[in-house]
Amino acid sequence: MGFWYLLLLLIGIVFIIVGLMKKGVSAAVKVVILLFVFGVLFIVISVFMFLPGSDEIVAELLKLDW
């Protein structure tokens, strides 16, 4: 499972880098903002999932019974 969280983290970092590199392009402002938002979201989710006890929190939110 840690592999997928790391993959989310790396994808988020790539999205932010791509979004920051295209900041001068006025025609693609929506795409840049979308990449930046998705990048931050992926990074936050992956860092949260790396924390100990996050599986219980997600299971409680999704009402999963172990």
Protein Blocks (a to p, Z undefined) as FASTA:
>chain_A
ZZmmmmmmmmmmmmmmmmmmmmmpmklmmmmmmmmmmmmmmmmmmmmmmpghklmmmmmm
nopaZZ
